[in-house]
C-alpha cells in the first residue's frame, strides 16, 4: 500500500503508528499496575482502619471488664458476701454499689449476688432480693464463670430490662482462700461503644461506612444508620461475611468485592473478634473508592493523546523539511521528461555532496550536461550532412554536364586519340578512387543504420518501462486513496472522547450537588460537622477541577475534529495532484518516448535514403568509368580542340576534390554519431 506513497508521507505514517502503539502499550501497562497497586492500598487501608477500630473496641471492653473486676475485689462486697445476714454490711455494700455505679459512664446497672444469683446489692435498690436465674440457666452461668477462671463476658446482648444493647459481664467474687463467695454483674450500654466508633469514623474517609454485627446471630450492634441497630442484617455483603466467618473462624481478617442489591459494586473488609463473637465491617462503593485511579487514568489518557498528536505534527514538520530537496529532484526529473534540460538552480547547492540528495543532484547535473552536448553535436551533424548533400547534388550536376560536354568534345579530338586516351586513363583512375571513397561512405552509412537500430531498441525498452510505471502508479494511487479514506474514518473515532467528556461533566454536576447537600448537612450538624464540611468543600473543589478538565477536553476534541477535516482536505489535494499532475506527466513521458522512437525511425529513414543516394552515385560513377573505357577503346577520328578538353578535365578534377572533401566531412559526422550512440549505450 505504501509503495506509491511519498517518502515523507510513509515516514510520518510509520512514526505516528509506532508512537501510538508505544504510548498505548505504556498506557495499558500503567493502568494495569496502577489499578492493582491502588486497589491493594485501598483494601489495606480499610483493613488497617478496621484493625484500629477493633483495638479501640478491645480497649473499651477491657476497660469495662477492669471496672467490673475492680468492683468484685472491693472489701465491702467481699465482707458482705461472707455474711449476707449482717444488715450493717448490707447497708455498706449497697451504698458502695450505688456510689461505684455513679462513677461509671453509661452503664445499665451494677449488682452483687450470691452464687445462686440471689441479688444482695444493686444500683437500683428495688431489684435487691430477686433471684434472676434458676435451673439450667443458673448452671450455664456458673459453668461459664468457672471455666473462664475469672471474668466472663457474655458479649453484647439485648437487655431484657431495657431492651437495649448491653455488654453483659459476670465476675466471681473470691474469698482469701479462693473460695467463690458469689459474683458481681453488670455492663455498659452499647451506645457508649457506638458513640466511640462514630467519633472514630468521623476522622476516617467519608467514602467508607462502618458496621459491627454479632457474627453468630447477624444482628447489628452498630451502624451509621441508627435504625438498623438491633435489627437482623439483610445486606448481601454482610451475609457473605457471616458465611465466611462461620465456615473459617481461623481467618479473622478478610476483604472481598460484591455487587449490591442496587446494582453497584462494593468493596467490603471485615475483622472478626472470636472472643466476643462480633465482627467489625467496613464497606465502600468501588467507584468512589477507586475514583482517584479513574481520574488519574483519564488524565493520563488525555496526556497520551496529546503526546501522540504533538509527535505526529512534529514528525510531519521535520520530515517535510528534511525531504524538501526531493521535491526539487522530482521537479528536475519532470523537466527532463518534458525535454527541458535546463538546470534547476535550487539543486546546484547539493551538487558534489555525498548525501543521497547530493548524489542524485550530481547525476542530474551530469545528465543535463551530457544531453546538452548530445543535442549540440546532433545539430552540427545535421547541418553538416545537409550541406554535404547539397554540395554532392551540385557536384553530380557538374559531372553530368562535364560528361556530356566531354562526349561532344571527344568527337572533335579524334586525331588526338592517343593524348585523349592518356587523359581519360587519368580520369578513369580518379573515378576509381571516387568509387572507393563512395564504398567507404556506404560502409559508414550501414554502420550508422546499425547503431540507430540499437538506439531504437533501447528507446522502445524505455517506452515499455515508462508505460508499465504509469500503469503501476495508477494502481497504487487507487490503493492509497482507499487507505486514506480508511485512516480518516478511524480518526473520526476520536470524537468518542467528546462523549466521555460530557459524561464527566454530568458526574461533576452530580458531585457538586452532593457537595452542596453535604455542606448543608454539615452546617446543620454545627461544630460536629465542621470536619465533614471541609471534606464536602474539597469534594466541591475536585468537582470544579473535573468540570474545567472536561471542558478543556471538549475544546481539544473540537480542535481535533477541525484538524481531521484539514488533514482530509490535504489528502484530497495530494490525491488530486497525483491524479492530475503526476499521472499526466508520466503519460507525457511515455508520449515523449514515442516521439523519440519516431525521431530515430526518421533518422533511420534519412540514413537509408543517404545509402540509396550513395548507391545511385556509385552506379553513376561506374557508368562514367564504363563510358570512359568505351571512349578509350573507340577509334574515333573526329577532331577536337585541346584547350576545351583540358578545361573539362580541370573541372572534373575540381569536382573530384570537392567530392573527396564531402566524403571526409561525412566520415567525421559518422564518427560523431557513433560517439553519441556509444553514450546512449553506456
MARDRENTOR-936991 format. One record per residue: residue in three letters; y, z, x of N, C-alpha, C in turn. Coordinates in pm, whole numbers, plus 50000, padded with zeros to 5 digits. Atoms other than C-alpha are relative to their C-alpha. Layout:
REM MARDRENTOR-936991
ALAYZXYZXYZX/...
REM end
This chain:
REM MARDRENTOR-936991
UNK498815000050082500005000050000501265000050086/UNK498824998649915502365008150287500154988650101/UNK499955010349897501634976650489501264991649990/UNK498835008650017504554957350338501295007949979/UNK498794991850012506954986750311500755000350133/UNK499214998949878509794990250557499615012450078/UNK500404988849914509175012850854500725012849961/UNK499234988150035511975036750752499485006349871/UNK500544994750125510525039950401498655006550022/UNK501324994349971507005045850534500135013550069/UNK499834987349928508155072650780500565010949910/UNK499424990050091510305090150519498975004949900/UNK501024996150099507445089650266498965009050063/UNK501044991949935504895102950515500525014050033/UNK499434986849966507205130850638500185008549875/UNK499804992650125508065140450280498685005349945/UNK501314995850052504395141250176499435011350084/UNK500514989349913503405161950481500785012949979/UNK499184988050022506315185750423499645006949870/UNK500364994250129505475190650056498635006550006/UNK501354994449988501805195950141500025013050078/UNK499954987949919502585221250415500675011549927/UNK499304989350071505085240750206499195004849880/UNK500854995950112502725240349906498875009150047/UNK501064991349945499905254550120500575013550040/UNK499364987449962502295280550261500315008549877/UNK499674992650123503425289849910498745006049937/UNK501244995150060499845292949781499435011750081/UNK500524989249916498745313950079500855012649986/UNK499104988550016501815336250048499815006649865/UNK500184994550134501295340149674498725008249991/UNK501274992950006497645350049715500105013350076/UNK499924987849920498355375049993500955010249939/UNK499024990750056501445389849828499495006249870/UNK500544994550124499755393349489498985010850029/UNK501054990349968496765410849642500605012850058/UNK499434988349933498905433749860500795008649902/UNK499154992250089501415443949594499185006149887/UNK500854994150103498715448949330499275012350054/UNK500654988449940496835471749566501005011550017/UNK498994989549981500055490449647500375006649867/UNK499644994450130500915494249279498905009249948/UNK501124991750045497435507149194499905012750084/UNK500054988249914497505530449494501135009749966/UNK498874991550039500945542949388499685007649872/UNK500394993450124499595550249041499025011450028/UNK500984989649967496665569449191500675011750070/UNK499294989349929499005588849420500775008849902/UNK499254992450099501215598849127499065008349913/UNK500984992450079498145608748927499505012150079/UNK500464989049917496935629749217501045011250005/UNK498944989949999500315647149231500025007749869/UNK500034993250129500115654648860498785009149988/UNK501214991850005496555666848895500185012850082/UNK499744988149916497605690149177500955009549927/UNK499064991850075500525702148963499305007649888/UNK500754993550108498205708948672499115011150055/UNK500864989849938495785727148904500785012450040/UNK499184988549960498555748749043500465008049878/UNK499574993150123499785756248693498875008549943/UNK501154992750056496305766148573499645011750091/UNK500334989149907495635786348887500995011649986/UNK498994989550018498875804748835499725008349874/UNK500314992950125497935813048477498745008550017/UNK501214992249975494475823948591500315012550084/UNK499624988549917496055846048859500685010849916/UNK499344990250087498205862348592498995008049918/UNK501014993150080495155869948379499165009350088/UNK500784991549911493165883048677500805012550041/UNK499164988649966496105904948775500025010249886/UNK500024991250118496135918948421498675007549991/UNK501334993550010492375925948440499845011250103/UNK500124989949895492895946748753501005011649984/UNK499014989450018495645969048613499305013349972/UNK500644986850018494756006548627499995004449854/UNK499934995750138495886012048267498844994049919/UNK501075006550075493355987048133498645005550044/UNK501294994949950490545998848360499755014349951/UNK500184986150043491106035848278499695000949852/UNK500224999250143491246029247907498604995249962/UNK501335005150033488036008347903498895009750043/UNK501004989949963486256036848077499805010349885/UNK500104990350110487066059047778500924995349888/UNK499215006050107488236039947470500345010049889/UNK499704989950103488326071947269501245008150034/UNK498824992749956491246085647467501234993149943/UNK498845006050067494306079447247501194998550093/UNK498885001049905496726086547527499864987650086/UNK500235012049917495136059947748500144987449916/UNK499875011650088495016036647449501464996249983/UNK498595002650017498746040547397500604994050127/UNK499485005249872499486035047767499534985650022/UNK500535013749980497196004447777500684990049906/UNK499355008950096498795989747463501434996950044/UNK498645002349952502295994747600500014990750122/UNK500075008649879501275979347931499704985549960/UNK500355013650045499725949647749501224993049941/UNK498835006250061502865943647544501074996850104/UNK499005002649894505135947147847499584988550090/UNK500495011049913502945924548056500134986649928/UNK499895012350079502895898547777501454995449992/UNK498585003750009506675900047752500484992950126/UNK499605006749877506935889348112499354986450020/UNK500655013249990504725858748053500834989449929/UNK499225011350055506115824347965499114991549911/UNK500635009150097504895807047650498485002349988/UNK501424996850023501555824947614499795002349851/UNK500334997750141499835825747278499755014949975/UNK500304985850015498575861347330499305005350123/UNK500664993449889497105886747570499315012549943/UNK500724988750058494415912247494498955004950096/UNK501134994249926491725935247635498975004749897/UNK501054996350094488375941647472498785005450072/UNK501264995349944485075958047517499064988050017/UNK500935011049968482095937647631499484993249875/UNK500475006050126481135931747268501144993449924/UNK498805006750052484605915847209500755008449897/UNK499204991250085485955946047023501355001650065/UNK498665000249943489705943347079500555014350000/UNK499464986449987491245975247216501494999850025/UNK498555001849985494715962747319500324985349975/UNK499625013950028496615931247215501514999049997/UNK498555002150004500065916747247500515000849857/UNK499694998250142500015916846867499225012149950/UNK500714987850034499155952846765499144998949875/UNK500775001250123497845941246428498584995250025/UNK501325005549971494855924846595499095010850060/UNK500794989549936493725957046768498975005449901/UNK501094994850081490365968946639499094989249946/UNK500845010950051488985934646548498914996650102/UNK501085005349916485705920946685499954985049977/UNK499795014550020486115884046746498744991650019/UNK501225007849980482595873246848498785008849974/UNK501274993250023479105882246743498874990050018/UNK501195008449992475615868846792500034990350117/UNK500095010349895475175836046984501354997550067/UNK498685002249942478905831747033500325010750102/UNK499784989149906479085865847196499154998250125/UNK500915001949887476065858547412500494988750092/UNK499505011349919477515824647528501225004150082/UNK498814995749927480835840847624499625009550113/UNK500424990549897479125869247811499304992750114/UNK500705007749896476835844747997500984991750083/UNK499025008349928479805822048086500775008350100/UNK499254991649906481765850948239499105005050111/UNK500934995149897478675864148418499694989250100/UNK500335011149909477755830348560501204996250086/UNK498805003349922481365824248669500255010350107/UNK499804989549902481295857448857501425004750005/UNK498584996250006484855863748755500634993049883/UNK499255006250108487405844948552499274987649949/UNK500605011650065486015819648305501094992849922/UNK498995008350065488335791248200499294990549905/UNK500655008350102487195775247877500734986949977/UNK499255012450014489795747747908501015000749888/UNK498995000650105492375736247658499314997249868/UNK500635001350132491275741247300501085001549894/UNK499104997550113492885741946959499775014449954/UNK500114985950035493565778246888499755001649850/UNK500244997750144492055789946557501155007149933/UNK498924992150061495015813146507501254991649977/UNK498745007550010497965789846580499814985149974/UNK500305014350015496225755746553500784991550100/UNK499345007249892497965746146875499084999450121/UNK500785001149877496555735247208500315011850089/UNK499834987949920495975765947420498994999950113/UNK500914998349887494485772347763499265013349979/UNK500804988150033491655796747681499315005250126/UNK500564994249879490735820647966499485014149969/UNK500634986850014488505851747993499665005050140/UNK500284994249868488075875748284499365013949982/UNK500634986850012485635905348316500855010750069/UNK499344988549940487045939848393498925008650065/UNK501024992949925485035956948665500465014250032/UNK499754986549952484755993948748499924999750152/UNK500044999549854484886005149109498614997050055/UNK501375003049956481076001549129499534986549951/UNK500275013650044481265965948996499304999549865/UNK500555000050135480055976348657501044993849906/UNK499095006650093481515954848379500365009949889/UNK499524990950103483635977148158500364992649872/UNK499565008150112484905949547933500594986950052/UNK499395012549954487065918847956501414999049945/UNK498665003250051490585905647910500034985149966/UNK499905014050039491535873047746501404996149961/UNK498695005250037494465851147662500224986350063/UNK499685012949940496155819247764501304994449949/UNK498725005950039499375799347752499794988249906/UNK500015012350079500195772347504500054987850094/UNK499975012449919499635736747636501384993850004/UNK498645005550000503275729947554500685002050134/UNK499414997749869504285745847883499544989750102/UNK500535010449912501985722048068500584986349965/UNK499445012850043503295693047859501424998250050/UNK498615001249953506915700847945500054998250151/UNK500055001649854505995703848312499664985650037/UNK500385014149975504265669948305501134990549960/UNK498915008850044507145654948112501134999850101/UNK498964999549897509635667248372499614991950121/UNK500465007649883507505652348647499994985049970/UNK500035014350036507075619448461501394994149998/UNK498625005150001510845617048431500454995550136/UNK499645004049863511005613548810499224987850045/UNK500825011549962508425585248814500594987349941/UNK499545012950050508835548648736499884999049849/UNK500005001250146509705540448376498974990149950/UNK501005009950040507005513548377498705006549959/UNK501284993550022504155538848360500105010349889/UNK500124989950104503045560348069498825009050035/UNK501004990349958501045592248125499415007149880/UNK500724992650104498445609647913499015009250069/UNK501094991349955495965637847953499085002349882/UNK500964998950110492805639247745498885009350040/UNK501264992949979489745660147705498924989550015/UNK500945010849972487145638047868498725001149919/UNK501224998250079484345652647653500214996049855/UNK499755002350143485935650647311500904988049973/UNK499085011050020488525623047365501285003949930/UNK498804995250066491325644547226501184999850097/UNK498795000149920494885640147352500465014450025/UNK499414987249962496085670847543501504998350023/UNK498605003249975499345654547649500184984949991/UNK499635014150003501045621147582501504999249977/UNK498575001750020504585607947590500344998649853/UNK499865000450144504125600847223499455013149945/UNK500424986650041504055636747092499124999749876/UNK500795000650122502495625246765498514998250028/UNK501405002249966499255617046949499305012850047/UNK500594987749947498735652247085499125006549894/UNK501074994050083495595669146938499294989849913/UNK500725010350076494535635746786498934993750087/UNK501095006549929491485615446878500504986850061/UNK499555012249931492075587747134499314987849943/UNK500535012750049491625552346999500374988350090/UNK499595010649908493235532547282498794994850077/UNK501145006349935490775507547434499865004650145/UNK500064995949860491715517747789499505014250016/UNK500444986049992491255555047727498525001249967/UNK501444999950032487865548547566499184995250120/UNK500715004549880486845529347879499995010950107/UNK499964988949904487985558948093498925010349965/UNK501024990350043485795582347888498594994950031/UNK501325005649970482815558847924499695000550149/UNK500214999849855483315556448300499725014350048/UNK500204986149958483595594348338498645005149956/UNK501284995150051480575601348121498814993450068/UNK501105006949932478455575248300499935003450148/UNK499994996849857479515585748652501035010950024/UNK499064988849985481065620548675500315003050146/UNK499714997849858480905619949056501254992450044/UNK498805007749968483665593549064501155005649919/UNK498914993150071486775613348977501304992149996/UNK498785008149995489405586849058499624985449983/UNK500305014250018489475550748944501174992849935/UNK498995008450066491565521848814499354987049957/UNK500545012650052490945490148616501074993249915/UNK499115007850087492665462848412499274996949871/UNK500605003350129492095455548046501074993949910/UNK499095006050097493615437247751500075009249878/UNK499824990850110495085459747482499904992949866/UNK500105005550135494955455247107501184990949968/UNK498835008550023498425439547121499944986950077/UNK500175012549926497075411547343500605000150138/UNK499414999349868498875423447656499005005750099/UNK500864994949894497235430647989500615012850058/UNK499564987149949497435466548116499185003950122/UNK500694993949887496565484648437499935015049974/UNK500184985750030495105519748392499335006650120/UNK500584991849894494415546248657499745013949943/UNK500344986950053492755579748596499485008950112/UNK500574990049910491775611848775499385011049915/UNK500794990950083489105634548632499895013650067/UNK500154986249953489125672548669498725005649939/UNK501324996150052485485681848636499965014849964/UNK500054985650024486155719248649500515003549860/UNK499434996950131488235718548330499624989949894/UNK500465009950097486835687048170501094991249943/UNK498965008950049490105668448129500314989250105/UNK499655011449914491425635748275501484996749981/UNK498605004350001494975625948367500014984850016/UNK500055014750007495675589348288501424994550014/UNK498735007349986498465565648395499774985749953/UNK500145013350060499005533148204501304992350017/UNK498815008549982501365504248280499664985849960/UNK500215014150035501795469148144500014991650127/UNK500185007849877500625444548407501204991250028/UNK498865009049982503535420848350501205007450058/UNK498874992349949506115448348409499695005950137/UNK500374993849874504175464848691500104990250116/UNK499975010249896503945432248884501214990949986/UNK498815008550021507375419348778500664996250132/UNK499395003149870508655421949134499274988850070/UNK500805010749937505795399949254500384986549940/UNK499685012650066506545373248994501424995450035/UNK498605003549969510285374849067500114994450142/UNK499965004849860509755371049442499354986350012/UNK500695013049991507305342249391500854988949938/UNK499125010150059509765324149162501114996250098/UNK498965003049901512475327649425499424991950116/UNK500635007349889510055316149695499724985649963/UNK500265013850043509055285649489501294991849998/UNK498725007250000512735276649442500444996750142/UNK499635002549860513355280549816499154988850059/UNK500895010549949510305259049896500414986449947/UNK499565012750057511505232149655501274994850066/UNK498755004149934514985231949808499724995550143/UNK500335003949862513455230750157499394986050004/UNK500615013450005511345200350060501074989349982/UNK498955009950027514405182349923500884998150124/UNK499155001049880516525190450231499294992450111/UNK500755006949894513765179250471499894985249969/UNK500115014250037513295146850275501334992750024/UNK498695006449982517055139650278500324998450148/UNK499725000849856517445147850648499114989850068/UNK500925009949943514355127250734500494985949969/UNK499515013350038515765097850540501224996350084/UNK498805003149922519115100550720499674996950146/UNK500325002049858517665104151072499214987250022/UNK500855012049984515045076951023500824987449977/UNK499185011950024517565052550874500984997650113/UNK499125001749885519955059251160499224995050122/UNK500795003949884517165055851417499464985949992/UNK500575013550017515805023251270501074989649967/UNK498945009650028519215006851223499904987550087/UNK500135012249919518654983351522498954990449948/UNK501025009050055515564969851342500614990749896/UNK499325008950094517894956151075500674988450075/UNK499405010749921519734937051347498934990150044/UNK501105008849958516394923651473499574991249885/UNK500415007750118515404913251121501014989149969/UNK498965009950026518744895851073499934988550101/UNK500115010449898518314877351405498814990949974/UNK501195008150031514814865951304500274990849881/UNK499665008550115516144853150971500894988450045/UNK499165010849948518804833451162499164989450071/UNK500885009749934516104817651380499204992149899/UNK500765007250102514114809451070500844989049935/UNK499095009850059517154791350931500584990550105/UNK499605009049892517554772551267501405003150052/UNK498744995549940520644792851356499655008050125/UNK500454993849875520164801151724501125007450072/UNK498954992449933523454818551792499555014550017/UNK500404986449967523064853151946500785010049915/UNK499374989450078523744884251739500685009850097/UNK499334990949905526424904651926499555014549985/UNK500444986150018525024936751774498745003150080/UNK501234997749924521754931551965500214999150150/UNK499805002249857523314923452301499995013050080/UNK499994987449924523754960252393498605005750021/UNK501374995149982519994965552357499204991450098/UNK500725009049910519044936352584499825006850136/UNK500314994249870517324948352902499495014249994/UNK500524986450010516384982452768498474999949990/UNK501474999249999512764994552793499425004949868/UNK500514995850130512525007252436499454988049924/UNK500565010950079510724987452165501104990649950/UNK498905008450047514034975452022500594992050116/UNK499485007249884515244966452372499134988350040/UNK500925010949966512124945852441500124988649899/UNK499865010550103512474927552108501334992750018/UNK498695006349980516194921452172499994990650121/UNK500095008549881515414907952521499224987349970/UNK500815011850034512724884952381500794990349913/UNK499195008750086515074871752110501104993250080/UNK498965005949917517814866252367499434988650083/UNK500655010549920515414846752592499604988249913/UNK500415010750090514114827152294501204991649959/UNK498805007650036517634817752191500454990850114/UNK499645008449886518394805452544499054988150014/UNK500995010849986515144785452555500214989349894/UNK499805009850108515774769152216501294992150023/UNK498755007349972519344760452314499794989650108/UNK500295009449892518094744452637499174988349950/UNK500865010750053515404725452449500814990249916/UNK499215008850087517854712152192500944991350083/UNK499105007949915520294701552465499254988550069/UNK500765010449931517594682952659499514989349904/UNK500445010050098516214666352347501164991049960/UNK498855008350034519734654752263500304989850109/UNK499765009549890520204639752610498944989250004/UNK501095009949998516784623352599500164989949887/UNK499835009150113517514609052257501114989950027/UNK498905009349969520854594652372499574989950106/UNK500435008849891519294580752688499044989349950/UNK500965009850054516414564452500500704989649913/UNK499255009550085518884548852254500734989650086/UNK499295009449911520994534252532499034990650070/UNK500985008449931517904521752716499474989149908/UNK500495010050095516664504752404501014988849981/UNK498975010350017519994487152360500064990850122/UNK499965008249878520014476052725498794990850010/UNK501225008349993516414463852709500094988349902/UNK499855010950097517274444252396500924989150055/UNK499085009949944520254427952571499364992150114/UNK500655006849889518204420552882498974989949951/UNK500995009350054515494404652672500674987349951/UNK499285011950048518044381552509500434991350119/UNK499565007649882519424372052853498834992650062/UNK501185006349941515914364952985499564987949918/UNK500415011350085515114343452684500934988150021/UNK499025010949980518324324252729499804993350135/UNK500195005549866517684320253103498764991250006/UNK501245008049998514184307953044500244986549934/UNK499725012950066515474281852801500794990750089/UNK499175008449914518094270153041499214995450123/UNK500825004049886515604270353329499064988649963/UNK500885011050042513334247853128500754986650001/UNK499205012450001516154222653084500344995750143/UNK499615003349864517184225753443498824994750080/UNK501185004449925513624220453562499814984949989/UNK500145014450019513714185453422500904992350098/UNK499075006749910516694177853645499695002850146/UNK500354996849861515114193453952498644994650039/UNK501325005749973512134171353964499864996150147/UNK500165004749864512994157254306499955011650097/UNK500064988249912513334192554438498855009249961/UNK501164992550051509894203854315499535010650099/UNK500504990449899508944219454643500875012550006/UNK499044988949997512064240754650499925008449873/UNK500114992950129511734249354283498745008449996/UNK501274992450000508124258854333500115012850082/UNK499824988149918509134282454613500805010649924/UNK499174990550078511844298454392499235005949884/UNK500804995250115509544300154093498955010050045/UNK500974990349948506984317754312500625013850017/UNK499324987049985509534344054395500235006749864/UNK499804994450136510404347654026498705005549943/UNK501324995650050506694350053947499635013850057/UNK500294986949938506354378554195500835011149934/UNK499154990050068509324396354036499515003349861/UNK500524997750136507884391453689498755008650005/UNK501204991749985504604406453816500375014850016/UNK499554986049982506444437053934500505005849868/UNK499514995250131508174439053595498825003649910/UNK501194997350083504754437353427499385013350039/UNK500554987049957503544466153642500855011749948/UNK499114989350049506604486853552499825002149851/UNK500204999050145506124478753184498705007249969/UNK501294993050021502494490253214500175015050022/UNK499754985749976503684523153364500755006349884/UNK499264994850116506184527153080499085002149882/UNK500944998750111503404521552831499115012250018/UNK500824987949973501304548353004500775012749967/UNK499184988250029504174572952982500175001849850/UNK499844999150147504674564552615498755005649935/UNK501264994850055500994571052544499875015150026/UNK500044985749968501254604452726500945007949907/UNK499084993450094504324613252513499435000849861/UNK500634999850133502394603952200498965011049991/UNK501044989349999499534627152303500655013849990/UNK499324987050003501934655752370500605002849862/UNK499404997950132503724650552038498945003249897/UNK501114996750092500334651551858499625014750014/UNK500324985749979499564685152020501085008849939/UNK498914992350058503004697551920499925000349848/UNK500145000550146502404686251563498905009449952/UNK501084990750039499114705651552500505014450002/UNK499524986249991500884737351669501005003049890/UNK499064998050110503694732851416499255001649868/UNK500814998650123501054728151145499395013949992/UNK500564986449996499404760651258501065010249963/UNK498914990750035502784778251241500304999349850/UNK499745001350142503324764450892498945007149917/UNK501084993150073499914777550778500175015150008/UNK499804985449984500614812350923501175004749914/UNK498844996050080504044813150756499675000249851/UNK500405000450142502524802950421499165012049964/UNK500844988250026499864830050445500835012849999/UNK499134988149996502544855850540500825001249872/UNK499244999750125504594845650237499155004949885/UNK500914995650108501604849850004499705014950013/UNK500324985849976500694883350166501185009049965/UNK498804992250031504304895450133500195001449849/UNK499864999250147504404886849762499015009849941/UNK501024990750052501144906049702500375014450029/UNK499664986249962502314937049890501255005049925/UNK498824996050077505654936749711499595004649860/UNK500504995650132503764939049381499395013850008/UNK500614986749983501744968549514501085010750019/UNK498934990249976504924986049639500775003149872/UNK499304997950126506594981049303499245009949912/UNK500814990750079503694998549127500025014050059/UNK500004986849935503645026849386501335007149977/UNK498684993750022507405032849348500125005149858/UNK499954995450139507105034548969499185012749983/UNK500844987950009504245059749008500695012150061/UNK499304988949934506295080949252501165005049914/UNK498894995850087509295080949014499485008149883/UNK500584992350110507035092348730499635014050044/UNK500364986749950505745120848948501245008650025/UNK498774992349978509305130749044500565005349869/UNK499504995250128510105133648673499405013249961/UNK500644987250032507675163148664500845011850045/UNK499124989049955510405183548842500805005849883/UNK499234994850114512105186648503499335011849935/UNK500674988150054509465212748412500655012750049/UNK499324988249946511405236748632501125004349906/UNK498934996750094514245234548379499465008249885/UNK500604992250109511905246748103499725014250045/UNK500284986649948510825275648326501305008150011/UNK498724993049990514495284248387500465004849863/UNK499644995750134515085285148010499195012349959/UNK500824988350031512145309047975500545012450072/UNK499444988649924513655331148247501275005149931/UNK498794995950071516975331348056499655008049875/UNK500434992450119515155342247739499555014050040/UNK500504986949956513435370147934501175009050041/UNK498864991849958516745381748090500805004849880/UNK499294995650121518365382747744499265011749936/UNK500784989050056515505404147616500125012550088/UNK499884988449909515735426147927501365006749984/UNK498664994350025519485430747870500025008349873/UNK500064992750127518775440947512499255013250018/UNK500764987749974516115465847631500845009850082/UNK499154991349917518535479247895501075006849916/UNK498974994450087521225483847630499425010949911/UNK500654990150085518805501847398499665012550080/UNK500364988649916517615523647686501245008350034/UNK498754992949971521225532347775500445008449880/UNK499634992750123521875542247413499125012449984/UNK500924988750013518755563947404500295010550107/UNK499684990649893519695579447740501275007849968/UNK498774993250039523165587347608499735010549893/UNK500374990150103521615603947309499325012150061/UNK500724989049937519425625047539500925009150079/UNK499044991449930522505638447714499695001350147/UNK500204997449857522075654348054498584996450041/UNK501405003149965518295650048043499774985050014/UNK500225014649994518665612448002500864993250103/UNK499115006349901521105607148291499224991350095/UNK500815008349907518395595148530499484987549932/UNK500495011850072516965572048266501124990149976/UNK498855008950020520485558548203500274991950126/UNK499815007349873520765549748575498954988950012/UNK501075010249992517395531948561500294988549905/UNK499685010550097518485513348247501114991150054/UNK498925008149941521685502748424499494990650106/UNK500565008649895519685489648721499224988449938/UNK500755010950069517435470248482500984989649948/UNK498995009550048520565455148326500544991550114/UNK499505007749883521845445448673498984989650043/UNK501055009649964518495429348756499944988549901/UNK500015010650102518595410548425501164990450022/UNK498855008849974522115397748506499744991250122/UNK500315008049880520945386748854499014989049965/UNK500985010250040517955368948697500664989149919/UNK499275010050082520315352148446500774990550090/UNK499255008649907522525339548731499074990750076/UNK500965008349925519495327448929499464988749912/UNK500535010350091518075309248624501044989349972/UNK498925009950023521475293148558500144990750121/UNK499935008349878521595281348922498834990350006/UNK501185009149999518065267248887500224988549904/UNK499745010950095519145247748578500984989950060/UNK499055009349937522095233548771499314991350103/UNK500755007749898519775223549056499114989649933/UNK500865009550073517405207448804500814988149951/UNK499155011050048520285187548655500364990650114/UNK499685008349883521335175949002498784992250047/UNK501235006949958517715167549082499734987949912/UNK500205011650088517455145548773500964988750035/UNK499045010549961520635127448878499564993250128/UNK500465005949872519245122749231498794991049979/UNK501185008550029515985109449087500454986649946/UNK499475012650053517995083648892500564991350112/UNK499455007649886519855073749211498894994250087/UNK501135004949918516565071249404499344988149933/UNK500635011250071515095049349134500864987550008/UNK499105011549990518195027149136499934993650139/UNK500115005349863517945024149518498704992250018/UNK501285007149988514275014849494500064986549929/UNK499885012750073515124988449230500804990050082/UNK499205009049916517834973949460499204994750118/UNK500815004349885515424973349753498994989649958/UNK501015009750047512744955749550500674986749964/UNK499295012350033515314931049418500374992350126/UNK499675006449871516444924549778498774993250059/UNK501235005849943512844919049888499574987649924/UNK500475011350082512064896249596500924987850015/UNK499075011350000515264875549615500304994750139/UNK499585004349866516224875449985498844997550093/UNK501075001249900513134882350195499024989049962/UNK500995010050042510744861249987500594986050011/UNK499385013349992513244832649960500174995650146/UNK499845003649859513864834250337498674996150062/UNK501325004449954510114832850405499684986049949/UNK500225013550054509944802950174500824989850079/UNK499195009049918512834787750370499394997450136/UNK500665001749870510934794150692498844990049990/UNK501105009550022507914775850550500564985949986/UNK499395013250018510214747350441500484994350133/UNK499525004649869511794746150788498834995350087/UNK501195004249924508304744350942499534986249956/UNK500365013450050507534714950716500954989450054/UNK499045009649944510754698650834499714997250146/UNK500395002349861509684704451197498854990150008/UNK501185008850000506394687451116500424985649973/UNK499545013650033508204658050956500764993950118/UNK499215005149888510594655451252499094995350114/UNK500935003949893507714654951501499264987349962/UNK500675012350045505974628851288500924987950022/UNK499055011049977509154607951304500084996450149/UNK499985002749855509214612351684498784991950040/UNK501215007749969505624600251697500154985449957/UNK499815013850047506594570251487500904992350097/UNK499095006849905509504562851727499264996450129/UNK500765002949877507184566052029499044988449976/UNK500915011150030504704543251852500754986749999/UNK499225012450002507474517851789500364995750142/UNK499695003349861508514520352158498784994050068/UNK501235005449940504884514552252499784985549956/UNK500185013750050504744483952027501004990550067/UNK498985008449933508054471252173499604997250145/UNK500435002049862506664476652522498894989550009/UNK501085010150001503544456652431500564986049981/UNK499395013350023505684428852294500704995050126/UNK499315003949878507814429552609499024995550107/UNK501015003649900504684428552828499434986249971/UNK500535013250034503334398952634501024989150031/UNK498965009949970506694381552668500054997150150/UNK500005002049855506624387453045498814991550043/UNK501205008049968503094373453060500214985449964/UNK499745013950041504204343152865500934993150100/UNK499065005949902507104338053106499254996450128/UNK500735002549875504744341153402499104987749986/UNK500845011750022502374316053248500824987150003/UNK499155011950001505234291853186500474996450141/UNK499595002749862506404296453544498854993650076/UNK501175006049935502884289353663499844985349957/UNK500105013650050502874258753442501044990950065/UNK498935007849935506174248153591499604996450143/UNK500395002349862504744252253941498944988850008/UNK501085009949996501744230853853500414986649941/UNK499595012250069503724204153665500774991050097/UNK499355009249906504634174453889501064991849931/UNK498935006850073507834166553712500974993850100/UNK499135007249906510054140553882501465000449960/UNK498615000150048513174149853688500925006150105/UNK498994995649903516374155853893500865010949937/UNK499144989150048518364189253856500985003450111/UNK498994995849906521384203854018499605013150064/UNK500424988049925520684230154283500875011949965/UNK499114988750032523744251554200499625006649869/UNK500364994550133522644256053836498755008450009/UNK501264992549986519144266553934500255013150072/UNK499724987649926520474291554187500725010349912/UNK499284990950090522804306153927499055006749901/UNK500964994450096519994310753676499085010150068/UNK500874990849927517844326953940500725013250024/UNK499224987849978520634351654019500055008749873/UNK499994992750127520894360753652498655006749973/UNK501344994350019517154366053639499805012350088/UNK500154988749908517304388853944500755012249947/UNK499234988750054520054409953792499325006249878/UNK500684994950120518184412453467498795008550038/UNK501174992349955515124423853652500415013550055/UNK499524987149948517124450853832500405009449886/UNK499654991650116518534462853501498775005749932/UNK501244995150062515044464753359499365011250083/UNK500574989649912513924484953664500755013249981/UNK499224987750023516814509453610499645006649867/UNK500354994750133515944512653244498655007150004/UNK501334993949990512334519553327500075013550071/UNK499844987449928513374546653576500585010949910/UNK499404990350092515604563353316498995004549895/UNK501024996450100512794561653060498955009550059/UNK500964991149934510464577853314500565014250009/UNK499394986749994512934606553364500035006649861/UNK500014994650136513254610252987498615004949961/UNK501384996050031509484611752954499655013150071/UNK500254987649926509374638853224500675011949930/UNK499304989350072511974659553033499265003849873/UNK500764997150123509964656052712498755007950032/UNK501214992549961506834667952897500355014650029/UNK499594986149974508734698953017500225007749869/UNK499764993550130509854706352662498695003049930/UNK501304997950065506324702052531499225011150068/UNK500694989249927504974724552805500565013649959/UNK499394987450044507434751552695499475004149864/UNK500574996950131506214748852338498575004650013/UNK501414996149981502654751652459499915014250049/UNK500054986349948503354783252655500385010149893/
REM end
